[in-house]
Amino acid sequence: MTLSRSALVPVILVLGLAPATARAAATGPSFDCKRAATRVEHEICRKPYLAAYDRRIAALYGEALGVLDAEDADQLRTDQRLWLKLRDDCNYQTPENPHARTDVEGCLADVLMFRVNALQKVVADKKFSRPCHPQNC
């Protein structure tokens, strides 16, 4: 069976896009930026270094769940949900001035870096201990 030239074009296009898709997955965040719904998610998608933190957090979170016992894993899942709320708080208005917003990028950089460090500790210790989050220490 011989394929015509026009039949090969879609195959060549798909094969040509595969490396670009793989590169995007390796450089983007752990979530699909096409589905980003919040300013925080859009900021993570726009800034490669924030996306790298996000990917690292996703990898460490999965690794941590794999090394923890069931009770610690449940506590980590609860803490992850709380941390996501903390991360999303980076978009809130400043209390002193309702017309001013927080520095979303700076806040995200701090919160994401903090989470990477906390998850690295969980993986190294193979034990969960509730970290002191930057906004509530």
C-alpha positions in Angstrom: 0.0 0.0 0.0 1.4 3.4 -1.0 0.3 6.6 0.6 -0.1 9.7 -1.6 1.8 12.8 -0.8 -1.4 14.6 0.4 -2.1 11.7 2.8 1.4 12.1 4.3 1.1 15.8 5.1 -1.0 15.3 8.3 1.4 12.6 9.5 4.4 14.8 9.0 2.7 17.7 10.7 1.8 15.6 13.8 5.3 14.2 14.0 6.8 17.7 13.6 4.6 19.0 16.5 5.5 16.2 18.9 8.9 17.7 19.9 7.3 21.1 20.4 4.6 19.6 22.6 7.2 17.8 24.7 9.3 21.0 25.1 6.2 22.9 26.2 5.4 20.2 28.8 9.0 20.4 30.0 9.0 24.2 30.3 5.4 24.9 31.3 3.7 24.4 34.7 2.3 21.1 35.9 -1.2 22.2 34.7 -2.6 23.0 31.3 -2.2 26.8 30.7 -5.1 26.7 28.3 -7.4 26.0 31.3 -5.8 28.6 33.5 -8.7 30.4 35.2 -7.1 32.7 37.8 -4.6 35.6 37.6 -2.3 33.4 39.7 -2.4 30.6 37.3 -1.9 32.9 34.3 1.1 34.5 36.1 2.6 31.0 36.6 2.0 30.3 32.9 3.6 33.6 31.8 6.8 33.3 33.9 9.1 30.4 33.1 10.8 30.4 36.5 7.4 30.3 38.2 6.4 27.4 36.0 9.6 25.6 36.9 8.8 26.0 40.6 5.3 24.6 39.9 6.7 21.6 38.1 9.1 21.0 40.9 6.3 21.2 43.5 4.2 18.7 41.6 7.1 16.3 41.3 8.1 16.6 45.0 4.5 16.3 46.1 4.1 13.0 44.1 7.4 11.8 45.5 6.5 12.7 49.1 3.2 10.8 48.8 5.1 7.8 47.7 7.4 7.7 50.7 4.9 8.6 53.5 2.8 6.3 55.5 -1.0 6.6 55.1 -1.5 9.0 58.0 1.3 11.4 57.0 0.1 11.2 53.3 -3.4 12.3 54.4 -1.9 15.2 56.4 0.2 16.2 53.4 -2.9 16.2 51.1 -4.7 18.4 53.6 -1.7 20.7 53.8 -1.4 20.9 50.0 -5.0 22.1 49.8 -4.3 24.7 52.4 -1.1 25.7 50.6 -3.0 26.1 47.3 -5.3 28.6 49.0 -2.2 30.4 50.3 -0.8 30.5 46.8 -4.0 31.8 45.4 -4.1 34.5 48.1 -1.2 36.1 46.1 -3.9 37.9 44.0 -5.8 39.5 46.9 -6.1 43.2 47.5 -3.9 44.7 50.1 -5.9 45.3 53.3 -4.6 48.8 53.8 -5.7 49.9 50.3 -8.6 48.1 48.6 -7.5 49.7 45.3 -4.0 48.2 45.4 -3.2 44.6 44.6 -0.4 42.5 45.9 2.8 42.0 43.9 1.5 38.7 42.4 4.8 37.7 40.8 6.9 38.4 43.9 4.3 36.8 46.2 4.2 33.7 44.0 8.0 33.4 43.9 8.2 33.5 47.7 5.3 31.0 48.2 6.4 28.6 45.5 10.0 28.6 46.7 8.8 28.0 50.3 6.7 25.0 49.1 9.6 23.5 47.2 11.8 23.7 50.4 9.0 22.3 52.6 8.4 19.3 50.3 12.1 18.6 49.9 12.2 18.3 53.7 9.2 15.9 53.7 10.9 13.7 51.1 14.3 13.8 52.9 12.7 13.0 56.3 10.1 10.6 54.9 7.8 12.2 57.5 5.3 15.0 57.3 5.5 17.8 59.8 3.3 20.8 59.2 5.4 23.6 57.9 5.2 27.2 59.1 3.7 29.0 56.1 5.2 32.4 55.4 2.0 34.3 56.1 1.2 32.5 59.4 4.5 32.0 61.1 
